[in-house]
């Protein structure tokens, strides 16, 4: 782990439409949540407010990116649907 920094894969659920989810990656989860709920993120502004459903912290950015990509794939979405 470099400099104690973590990379977070997070899953949001819309409070407006509970069937809407968003998967993202950030190194500052609190700031990113504020941006989503303030409407400053183009892909999520329409469905706000959002609540944090779950997150996973990685110390390796490359692994975090790979896991985010997996979750956004068809098999990753099926995995989430079964477990969330």
Secondary structure as UniProt FT lines:
FT   TURN            3..4
FT   STRAND          7..14
FT   TURN            18..19
FT   STRAND          21..26
FT   HELIX           29..37
FT   TURN            38..39
FT   TURN            42..44
FT   HELIX           45..47
FT   STRAND          50..58
FT   HELIX           61..71
FT   HELIX           74..83
//
